[in-house]
Amino acid sequence: MPDIESLMQEWPPEFEELLGKVSLPTADINCDLGEYIDMICAVLDIPVYKNRVQSLHVLFTLFSEFKNSQHFKALAEGKKSLSSTSAPRSATGDPETLTFD
């Protein structure tokens, strides 16, 4: 399994731009739990083997690290203050939805 520090590295600018245009799959997607875990872990570069327990452990550890990171707390606070004054991303204000067929 990859270490948490390597998973917390900045994504390439192209991927960051894509995330601004489309949304990640939500729990409303029509798939079983195992497929949903596989998709989320794939987006985050977390390998998935037959037993998903280790992958889920890495996923939740990564989430905890981001949540407790001072750097990301500061960014989140900055975005909260900017979002109240910035224009919507699209004409409807909603991001596009990424679908998996």
C-alpha positions in Angstrom: 0.0 0.0 0.0 1.2 3.5 -0.7 2.2 5.7 2.2 -0.2 8.6 3.1 2.4 11.3 2.3 2.6 10.1 -1.3 -1.2 10.1 -1.6 -1.3 13.7 -0.2 0.9 15.0 -3.0 -0.6 17.6 -5.3 -2.4 16.3 -8.4 -1.3 17.4 -11.9 -2.9 20.7 -13.0 -4.9 19.0 -15.7 -6.6 16.7 -13.2 -7.3 19.6 -10.8 -8.9 21.5 -13.7 -11.1 18.4 -14.5 -12.2 18.2 -10.9 -13.4 21.8 -11.2 -15.6 20.8 -14.2 -17.1 17.5 -13.1 -18.1 16.0 -9.8 -16.9 12.8 -8.2 -19.3 9.8 -8.1 -21.7 10.1 -5.2 -23.4 7.4 -3.1 -26.4 7.8 -5.4 -24.6 6.1 -8.3 -26.2 2.8 -9.4 -23.6 0.2 -8.3 -22.9 -2.0 -5.4 -20.8 -1.0 -2.5 -17.7 -3.0 -3.7 -17.8 -1.2 -7.1 -18.2 2.2 -5.4 -15.2 1.5 -3.2 -13.2 0.5 -6.3 -14.1 3.7 -8.1 -13.3 6.0 -5.2 -10.0 4.3 -4.5 -9.0 4.4 -8.2 -9.6 8.1 -8.3 -7.3 8.5 -5.2 -4.6 6.1 -6.5 -5.3 3.7 -3.7 -4.7 0.1 -4.9 -7.6 -2.4 -4.3 -7.0 -6.1 -4.0 -9.4 -8.9 -3.3 -9.9 -7.8 0.3 -10.9 -4.2 0.4 -10.2 -3.7 4.1 -6.7 -2.5 3.7 -7.8 -0.1 0.9 -10.6 1.3 3.1 -8.1 1.7 6.0 -5.8 3.8 3.7 -8.8 5.8 2.4 -10.0 6.7 5.9 -6.5 7.4 7.1 -6.1 9.7 4.1 -9.4 11.4 4.8 -8.3 11.9 8.5 -5.0 13.4 7.4 -6.6 15.9 5.1 -9.2 16.8 7.6 -6.6 17.5 10.3 -4.1 19.2 8.0 -3.5 22.8 8.9 -2.7 23.6 5.3 -6.1 22.3 4.1 -8.0 23.9 7.0 -6.6 27.3 5.9 -7.5 26.6 2.3 -11.1 25.6 3.3 -11.5 28.8 5.3 -10.2 30.8 2.4 -12.6 29.2 0.0 -15.6 29.8 2.3 -14.9 33.5 2.3 -14.3 33.5 -1.5 -17.3 31.4 -2.4 -19.7 34.0 -0.9 -18.3 36.6 -3.3 -17.4 34.6 -6.4 -19.5 33.9 -9.5 -20.9 30.4 -10.1 -18.9 27.9 -12.2 -21.6 27.4 -14.8 -24.7 29.2 -15.9 -26.8 27.1 -13.5 -24.2 27.2 -10.8 -24.0 23.4 -10.7 -20.9 21.4 -11.7 -21.2 18.9 -14.5 -21.7 15.3 -13.4 -19.3 12.5 -14.3 -21.0 9.2 -15.0 -19.6 5.7 -15.4 -21.5 3.4 -17.8 
